[in-house]
Amino acid sequence: MSSFVSKLLSNNLVEARNEIEDRLKNLVAEKLNQMKLRLTAEMYDVVIEGNVLRMGRTKMVKVRVRKGKIQRRKKVSAIKGYTIRGGKLTRMTPMERRHRKMGAKRSKFKRRAKLRQSLRKRRMSLRKRSAMGL
């Protein structure tokens, strides 16, 4: 925008007009892409929520995103009590549900412990940096 103002002040009106036209073209292209995404989502019963793409009975989860690129996607069930096996939705056995529930509980405690450990290490490094005057 500052280059546009400088061109106006130096009476380069043709270049200023070209810059405005380029900016408008970019804005129109962005809006058009957003509208296309919204229309496809409405047509194919697709709901986009952050990194989760809901497609009827299944969800596509963008598991790993680095620098705006999707490195890994994972297809999961959108229905509670069902899982995907061989590309099809199948009902989980009671034993599998129990194992998952117990594993989730165990992992909750482990995550909490590891978080506290990393917070403690961060606090120590910040203390060292402040002692060095950084």
Protein Blocks (a to p, Z undefined) as FASTA:
>chain_A
ZZmmmmmmnopaklmmmmmmmmmmmmmmmmmmmmmmmmmmmmnopacehjaccehjaccd
dfbagehiafbdcdddfbehiaceehiacdddfklmmmmmmmmmmmmmmmmmmmmmmmmm
mmmmmmmmmmnoZZ
